[in-house]
């Protein structure tokens, strides 16, 4: 049996249309951030082995479908499985590991024009604009979204596989997280 506070937090997350910060949850349910942490841990434990998961990036929390249940949800919604071309997957990987990143930086890594690929990824809500870089021309910075995490069955960007350099060394850590603005 769950605590009343865990039930309140669950109700807020259930109706939220976007991720909710721990501070916002605390304010809504009239609890301290520490009490909310305990309630979130209680919910996460309670969802183990169910069709739901509690996902978070930084301080933002969201109730999501368990990745292993995605096929059933897609069948119910009539949605086709998200198909991503190799070019889109390469571009998405660069953005996920290097975010926030400009289109020119992605193109420098991939060696090809990425205008259409970035447009497609934005239309599918896998990436989003994260502001502008403080350089001449003020290019747009891109980063991944919550939909990206859901699509690939990740709870946070920390769940991404470690990237290796051509020499086999672990590559540098990412510079941003979902929802962060540079």
Secondary structure, DSSP 4 states (H G I P E B T S, - for coil): ---HHHHHHHHHHHH-SS-EEHHHHHHHHT--HHHHHHHHHHHHHHHTTSSEEEEEETTEEEEEE-GGGHHHHHHHHTPPPP---HHHHHHHHHHHHH-SEEHHHHHHHHSS--HHHHHHHHHTTSEEEEEE-SSTT-PEEEEE-HHHHHHTT-SSGGGSPPPB-TTSPBPPPPS--TT---
